[in-house]
Amino acid sequence: MKITFLGGGNMATALIGGLKKQGFSVAGIQVVEPVDEARERLTEAFGVRCAATADAAAMNCEALVLSVKPQAMREALGPLASHMSGQLVISIAAGLRLADIGRWLGGYTRLVRTMPNTPALIGAGISGLYADPSVDREGRTMAEKILGAVGTTLWIDDEAKMDAVTAVSGSGPAYVFYFIEALESAARELGFDAAAARRLAVETFVGASRLAESSTESIAVLRQRVTSKGGTTEAALDSFMRDAIAAAIGRGVTAADRRGRELGDLMGKD
């Protein structure tokens, strides 16, 4: 399989690194990246071929991964429309709908939309994927292999849910960091120095996440097992409930979902 990345930013770098770790030959990877420094960095780090524009060699691929910023996608795709010849196109651009990408590529339909998240940078991401109905099993397997190089994958049956994927898991790491920041700040207020506060907050989150991942019990049951009647955990959770923190989180995720749809409308305009 030959893969060309259109754009050589952080997520493309993570995917290339993940593929290389899995034994994928870098001879099969190319990157189209207009910034000189970025091309030099990618060539030095991975030994992949980099080009400033999508030349004939770059378009000689089975999979074309769109990893430029959503706002720049239309301009980036314009020169490619006349060079499409059956490649599977995988977009990792937040908010952009396949209908718009396909239109910018001259009516192309062999498309997959995906939303990885930033833990992909350490191989611990999760990516939601949606495929146009024209994509066959081989194409879906190809997309799964590429995104699976940086974590787990989850197929979505309705593209409209991709904005919700972005709201939950795409933006989700920021919510986790927000909670860790709050826990770290609370630890410092209770007298711990910065290093100890960070360690307590981060390691608690890491450990709890691993426990949740390895357990067959529901998250609610795991929470209840930590919560003794009349104990310290119950006191904290009662405070959270009085402040309606769970409802606030729900409203925040809904706001992210709504903004994703708004951005899709905006960026897809002709």
Backbone hydrogen bonds, N-H to C=O, Kabsch-Sander energy under -0.5 kcal/mol:
donor,donor_aa,acceptor,acceptor_aa,energy
3,I,28,G,-3.1
4,T,63,A,-2.6
5,F,30,Q,-2.7
6,L,4,T,-0.5
6,L,65,V,-3.2
7,G,5,F,-1.1
7,G,32,V,-2.2
13,T,9,G,-2.5
14,A,10,N,-2.4
15,L,11,M,-2.5
16,I,12,A,-2.7
17,G,13,T,-2.5
18,G,14,A,-2.5
19,L,15,L,-2.6
20,K,16,I,-2.4
21,K,17,G,-2.1
22,Q,18,G,-1.5
23,G,20,K,-1.7
24,F,19,L,-2.6
28,G,25,S,-1.8
29,I,26,V,-1.7
30,Q,3,I,-2.3
31,V,49,R,-2.2
32,V,5,F,-3.4
33,E,31,V,-0.7
33,E,51,A,-2.6
36,D,34,P,-0.5
39,R,35,V,-2.1
40,E,36,D,-2.4
41,R,37,E,-2.2
42,L,38,A,-2.4
43,T,39,R,-2.5
44,E,40,E,-2.3
45,A,41,R,-2.6
46,F,42,L,-2.5
47,G,42,L,-0.7
47,G,43,T,-1.4
48,V,42,L,-0.7
49,R,29,I,-1.2
51,A,31,V,-2.6
55,D,53,T,-1.8
59,M,55,D,-1.9
60,N,56,A,-0.5
60,N,57,A,-0.9
61,C,59,M,-1.8
62,E,2,K,-2.1
63,A,2,K,-2.0
64,L,88,L,-3.2
65,V,4,T,-2.9
65,V,63,A,-0.6
66,L,64,L,-0.6
66,L,90,I,-3.2
67,S,6,L,-2.0
67,S,65,V,-0.9
72,A,69,K,-1.5
73,M,69,K,-0.6
73,M,70,P,-1.2
76,A,72,A,-2.0
77,L,73,M,-2.4
78,G,74,R,-1.4
80,L,77,L,-1.7
81,A,77,L,-1.0
81,A,78,G,-0.9
83,H,80,L,-2.5
84,M,81,A,-0.8
88,L,62,E,-3.2
89,V,87,Q,-0.6
89,V,110,R,-2.4
90,I,64,L,-2.7
90,I,88,L,-0.6
91,S,89,V,-0.6
91,S,112,V,-3.1
92,I,66,L,-2.3
94,A,92,I,-0.6
96,L,93,A,-0.7
101,I,97,R,-2.2
102,G,98,L,-3.2
103,R,99,A,-1.9
104,W,100,D,-2.4
105,L,101,I,-1.2
106,G,103,R,-1.7
107,G,102,G,-2.3
108,Y,102,G,-1.7
111,L,109,T,-2.5
112,V,89,V,-2.7
113,R,130,Y,-3.2
114,T,91,S,-2.8
115,M,128,G,-2.1
120,A,117,N,-2.3
121,L,118,T,-2.6
122,I,119,P,-1.8
123,G,120,A,-1.7
124,A,119,P,-2.7
125,G,150,V,-2.5
127,S,152,T,-2.2
128,G,115,M,-1.4
129,L,154,L,-2.5
130,Y,113,R,-2.8
132,D,111,L,-2.6
135,V,132,D,-2.5
140,R,136,D,-2.2
141,T,137,R,-2.6
142,M,138,E,-2.1
143,A,139,G,-2.3
144,E,140,R,-2.4
145,K,141,T,-2.2
146,I,142,M,-2.0
147,L,143,A,-2.5
148,G,144,E,-2.3
149,A,146,I,-1.0
150,V,147,L,-1.6
151,G,148,G,-1.0
152,T,125,G,-2.1
154,L,127,S,-2.4
156,I,129,L,-3.5
161,K,158,D,-2.0
162,M,159,E,-2.3
163,D,160,A,-0.7
165,V,161,K,-2.2
166,T,162,M,-2.2
167,A,163,D,-2.0
168,V,164,A,-2.4
169,S,165,V,-2.2
170,G,165,V,-2.0
171,S,166,T,-2.9
174,A,171,S,-1.5
175,Y,171,S,-0.9
175,Y,172,G,-0.6
176,V,172,G,-2.2
177,F,173,P,-2.7
178,Y,174,A,-2.1
179,F,175,Y,-2.1
180,I,176,V,-2.7
181,E,177,F,-2.8
182,A,178,Y,-2.0
183,L,179,F,-2.6
184,E,180,I,-2.9
185,S,181,E,-2.6
186,A,182,A,-2.2
187,A,183,L,-2.1
188,R,184,E,-2.0
189,E,185,S,-2.1
190,L,186,A,-1.3
191,G,188,R,-1.7
192,F,187,A,-2.0
197,A,193,D,-2.7
198,R,194,A,-2.4
199,R,195,A,-2.3
200,L,196,A,-2.7
201,A,197,A,-2.2
202,V,198,R,-3.0
203,E,199,R,-2.4
204,T,200,L,-1.4
205,F,201,A,-1.8
206,V,202,V,-2.7
207,G,203,E,-2.7
208,A,204,T,-2.4
209,S,205,F,-2.2
210,R,206,V,-2.3
211,L,207,G,-2.3
212,A,208,A,-2.4
213,E,209,S,-2.4
214,S,210,R,-2.1
215,S,211,L,-1.2
222,L,218,S,-2.1
223,R,219,I,-2.3
224,Q,220,A,-2.4
225,R,221,V,-2.0
226,V,222,L,-0.8
226,V,223,R,-1.0
227,T,223,R,-0.7
227,T,224,Q,-0.8
228,S,226,V,-1.0
231,G,228,S,-2.2
235,A,231,G,-1.6
236,A,232,T,-1.9
237,L,233,T,-2.9
238,D,234,E,-2.6
239,S,235,A,-1.6
240,F,236,A,-2.3
241,M,237,L,-2.6
242,R,238,D,-2.2
243,D,239,S,-1.7
244,A,241,M,-1.3
245,I,240,F,-2.0
248,A,244,A,-2.0
249,I,245,I,-2.4
250,G,246,A,-2.2
251,R,247,A,-2.3
252,G,248,A,-2.2
253,V,249,I,-2.5
254,T,250,G,-2.2
255,A,251,R,-2.3
256,A,252,G,-2.1
257,D,253,V,-2.4
258,R,254,T,-2.5
259,R,255,A,-2.3
260,G,256,A,-2.1
261,R,257,D,-1.8
262,E,258,R,-2.1
263,L,259,R,-2.7
264,G,260,G,-2.1
265,D,261,R,-2.2
266,L,262,E,-2.4
267,M,263,L,-3.2
268,G,264,G,-1.5
269,K,266,L,-1.1
